[in-house]
Amino acid sequence: MQNHRIDSLYISSREAGAGSMVLALGLMEILRRHYGHIAIYRPLSFHHKPDSDVETLLEYYQLDQEEEQTRGVDLEEAERILAEQGLETLIERVLGPYERLQEQYDFVLCMGTRMEDLNRQLGMDLNVEIAKNLAAPFVGVYSMQDEPEEALIEGARLWSKAIRNQGAEIFFLCANHCSVKIHERFRSESDWSQRLGFPLYCLPRSSELQHLTIVDIMENLPVEWIAGDEGRKENDILHFRLGTMELGSLLQELRPSEFVVTSSDRADLVAGLLLSTQSLEMPPSGGVMLCGKRPDEALMRLLSGLRDVPTPVLYIDKHEHEFIPDALEIKPSIRPGNRKKIDRALSLFSENIDRALIEERLASLKNDIVTPTMFRFQLFERARSRLKTIILPEVEDDRILRAADALLRRGVVRILLVGEEESILRRAKELGLDLSRATIVEWGDQNLRRRFAKTYYELRKHKGVTLEMAMDRMGGNKTLFATMLLYEGEGDGMVSGAIHSTRDTISPALQIIKTKEGYPIASSCFFMCLPTKVLVYADCAINLDPTAEELAVIALQTVETTEQFGIEPRVAMLSYSTGNSGVGADVEKVRRATKILMEKRPDLPVAGPIQYDAAIDPEVARIKMPDNPVAGHATVFIFPDLDTGNIAYKAVQRSSGAVAVGPVMQGMRKPVNDLSRGCTVDDIIDTVAITAVQAQEMEG
């Protein structure tokens, strides 16, 4: 293996629809672990058309790059340059934007010209030529759809020979859409890459990635949106069905996610299909396409007057027998809003491609930069390594259900939902979610309530709780009920707070789960994800005015959390003065806390009392606390009280654009974490993953 510095890769397909986006997404997951700033570059593309692949990568990975920067030369202009001035001139034009990106970014991921935009041979040769001139190792994918078994190796051999003849370096090749038989043979024979002289991978056929969505249709055909839940535009269309039969026959034959194509005068079918979405006995509909003349006024009035039309209804000025062949010609894509397809693509990549080998090639560019996306990636990888069951009691909130769906699809954790099963499944269907793999515990289960009430009574009778009071509380407080599930070992951790206060979430945990031995208090911390590093702030949510002894405990708990998540702890015990320069009760408290911490953990790098600027800025540290290894390089910041901690994390978050992940509860016997009532779905996903990692560490 060559040992030169790799700061770019070039991904290209051998034919249209081969699946280059699966590789792009999978490689991005690896790249963002090692590179602070990544750019996407499409050397040749139609500038007047949207590029859904580039849009997906920019949006999903929140890349710091304008879309205009991703474009090289317009494809129509490129063809003119090739015809009039030749390949060398075209390469020079392509290199300009690429070199500017290399100056600004740590890594450039290049996306080859879409094969459907050029004739096959020209596209293959041109992509390889561009990759060679950009000095970007070539990542190629070819389709095994309907190909015989021998085409797996023969295709790789012939294509690799052509690539090498053009002088490009092969990073790896990948065969996609392989049959079960071919995929199993490939996995059973481990010497394919050795025989070929380069890494070759094999991805099985995935029907999920081959499904069209309504957005695919809307972007490729002149259709009009009439009514429906716009959040369902990314839903998969598993089948097309001509709606020419009677309503009763159609409902009897309807399959899940089937897209019904019918004449615009069939108001009876439209009304029946919309009604079917309200029944748990009927499969979810993919949508309805009305064809022919425009729908009449009565049907339009019916649709506009409905408060909730979950099924998308569209119209096209074509006969239904013309629409379906046109739709089937569309190549399905992976779009930014389609988390299901993105998750499936990432799963295919991780299960079938040797990421360790890829990372070995990229190892020369390892650095200390940790971006928010790197942190989240590492978090998910840790959680996925040993699946834990996380309890989510707030199923009334759609954000919780959406987060549960995403977590289950990504295989990050096991989910236990607390609530009424019928209600949960009905709402999941309305939202287009799949919660079939979640465990659902009925809050109304009287046997469980009685069992938990008895246990709760035994735990709290010394506080005056009677058995009757315990039974009442089990029926009136779902968070308490969920906490008892955790106590009884039905789950490994719990996340709540999306619709409840911090007190409502934490109080039952402190009463029942309690703090770890040796920790008289619990505390919290935030992971502050700045553009190039992750800092840890504590305590910003729980302890109002801790004593020196409590402050030392908070620091110990935060160091424990920091180490759990792979961050090297360098502790700054913050105060309004640095070293011995200040006097007063507040600074003395921090001084005593620092001494206690150093006695308990003499191995820890600690500085205190220290001001924030001296803790984070090496230049200030050289003046205020020279020769201290923590000063200017702190990763853990312990605030003297809740006022300063809470104000500081919010000020940094709002003024710098940092991503604040937390509060993360510390010091508990089992992990229970609180959400902000203004949390997003991604906030919930992050908190659940953190809870899972904490559960892993507690298990040992």
C-alpha angles and dihedrals in degrees: 000000000000116000103213125126113274115205100153143034130197118217119197140163126226091215139008114284095017092132110253091158091065088059093042092054094044093048091048089057089056097040096053090059091064108025129063099202122029126182131198119220129187105188094196127025142131104272094199093059128068115253104220094186093056092042090054094051093046095047101037094048094035091230118193094236136107115237090237089062091060093063126087119176124348108252095231090052090046091056090050092049091049092051097044107027107016140236097299092061091048092051090051090053091049093049096058099069090037094056091048089054091049090055092052103036138050095225136015119206108200122206115206123231112281109261092222088062095058135034110272101251096042090047094051095046095042094050092050091047092051092047090052093050092047089051086233116147110241124248110189134186128192132184125247092187107145090349123136121249094257091059090073095073098023091053092050092046096050095043094046090051091053091048093050092045087060089052100248124139118239115224092179141317126222133201111211135192091033120172120246090254094052093044093051092048091050092051092047094053110058101182101074094108093046091052093049098041096235136061114281123186133190125213120195121234110272115200090193092066091047094058119106120228130209089253089058089055094044093052095048105036133045096253128151125221109232106171144329145089106313089207087071094063090097094051116122120255104216097178142003117227128190108229099216099122133081118283095250093053091046093052090048093054099035114126128201116284092003116160111221116212113195144149116281090239092065096095088153092063093046093050092046094049092049090050091049091063089067092060123084087205093064125074117248113267122233094211144277129265115200112206137193122020119017115279112267123253095258093058092044090051090050092052096044091048096056114099095209123028105169095173114079114238118196137174134214129181093233137093112263091241088058097045099057097056089047091050093049090056091062116104110229115238138198108242132191095253096047101091092166093062093041091051091048092049091050091048092051091051097047093046097049110027126073101239092178090062091048091049090050090060091048096043094101090075099052113137141163095262114121115183125191090256091050090051093050092047092052089046093055092045091053093047092047093052093073113014116226130190113243121194118224112186100174098081091146088077116081090212090064092050093047091049091048090052092051094046092050092048092051092046092232099135144346113259130217114191122197116212146062109329096212092050093048094049093045092053091044089055092049090051094045093243130146111222095155091117094052121098112233121203116195110234088203093060101127094197091057092045092053092046093048092044091057092050092045090049091053091049096046107028090101085064092055098264113151126204090251091052090049091053091050092050093050089055096043105040117054092182089058090048090051091048089055089052088056092046091051091053098252089128140017099227143355136225122194141142103094090115101010133069123256089252092054090053101040103038096068090046093052090048097047112016094035129185126299120270110277094024112098092184140032121228141179140230139191127221103223105204107200122182094273107012145030120233127187121224125193145216102008103138117026122034115060103195111354122198121238090264091049091046089056089050090051089052092049092049091048092050088051090052092045092053091048089060098046099255116135106238116231104167126215114190098205127219140148090264137044125233114326096337097102137055134194140088095285096052091042089056090055091045091054091045090052091052092049091048093050091049091051095042109023089167093064122099101233135171124188153201087017135152119239095247092053091047096054108025116069092201093054090042091057089060102037103033111010120188094018109128093211098048109099092007106061119146099178119056118192112195120209095231143000094263094060095038096051094042092047098051092047093046092051092044095050100037100041101032091240118164108239112205112193160325088248112192116229135194098031124132089232125020117263116170132191128222129209113247087234093054123139126224089258090052089055092047091051093047093049091050091050090050090052092052090049089052090051091053093048090052089052 
